[in-house]
Amino acid sequence: MQRKFILVIDGESGPDLVLDDQATSQSTALCAALSSNPTIVEVSPDLQIGIGWSWDGSNFTAPQE
């Protein structure tokens, strides 16, 4: 099944993304993430963070163990 998402930037429609949510577990996870009203942050390619880190609007913080 294909799912289509429209990126909304500052209240206006932007580019769209069309994904097949059954092709791979990664595309299924991406569809779930896009459905959750995400915040998208551009970062340096060298930044090493993982799933579960917190974003405070300025910085990422590792999860507390």
C-alpha positions as CSV (number, residue, x, y, z in Angstrom):
1,M,0.0,0.0,0.0
2,Q,1.3,3.4,-0.8
3,R,1.0,6.3,1.6
4,K,1.5,10.0,0.6
5,F,2.6,12.7,3.0
6,I,2.8,16.4,2.4
7,L,5.4,18.3,4.3
8,V,3.9,21.5,5.9
9,I,6.5,24.2,6.5
10,D,5.5,27.3,8.4
11,G,1.9,26.5,7.8
12,E,2.2,26.1,4.0
13,S,2.3,23.0,1.9
14,G,5.7,21.9,0.7
15,P,7.1,18.8,-1.1
16,D,5.3,15.5,-0.9
17,L,6.7,12.0,0.0
18,V,5.1,8.8,-1.4
19,L,6.2,5.6,0.4
20,D,5.3,2.0,0.1
21,D,4.7,1.1,3.8
22,Q,4.9,-2.7,3.2
23,A,8.2,-2.8,1.2
24,T,10.5,-3.0,4.2
25,S,10.4,-2.7,7.9
26,Q,12.4,0.6,7.5
27,S,9.7,2.1,5.2
28,T,7.0,1.0,7.6
29,A,8.8,2.7,10.5
30,L,9.3,5.8,8.4
31,C,5.5,5.9,7.6
32,A,4.8,5.6,11.4
33,A,7.2,8.4,12.2
34,L,5.8,10.7,9.5
35,S,2.3,10.1,10.8
36,S,3.2,11.3,14.3
37,N,3.7,15.0,13.4
38,P,7.5,15.0,13.6
39,T,9.9,17.8,14.0
40,I,12.7,17.5,11.4
41,V,16.1,18.8,12.3
42,E,19.0,19.1,9.9
43,V,22.3,18.0,11.6
44,S,25.9,17.4,10.6
45,P,26.5,14.1,8.9
46,D,29.2,13.5,11.6
47,L,26.6,13.7,14.5
48,Q,26.1,10.2,16.0
49,I,22.8,9.9,17.8
50,G,20.4,7.1,18.2
51,I,16.7,6.4,18.5
52,G,15.3,7.7,21.8
53,W,17.4,10.8,22.2
54,S,15.6,13.9,23.4
55,W,15.4,17.2,21.5
56,D,14.9,20.4,23.5
57,G,14.7,22.7,20.6
58,S,18.4,23.4,20.5
59,N,20.3,20.2,21.5
60,F,20.0,16.4,21.5
61,T,20.4,14.6,24.8
62,A,21.2,10.9,25.2
63,P,18.6,8.8,27.1
64,Q,19.2,8.4,30.8
65,E,19.9,4.8,31.6
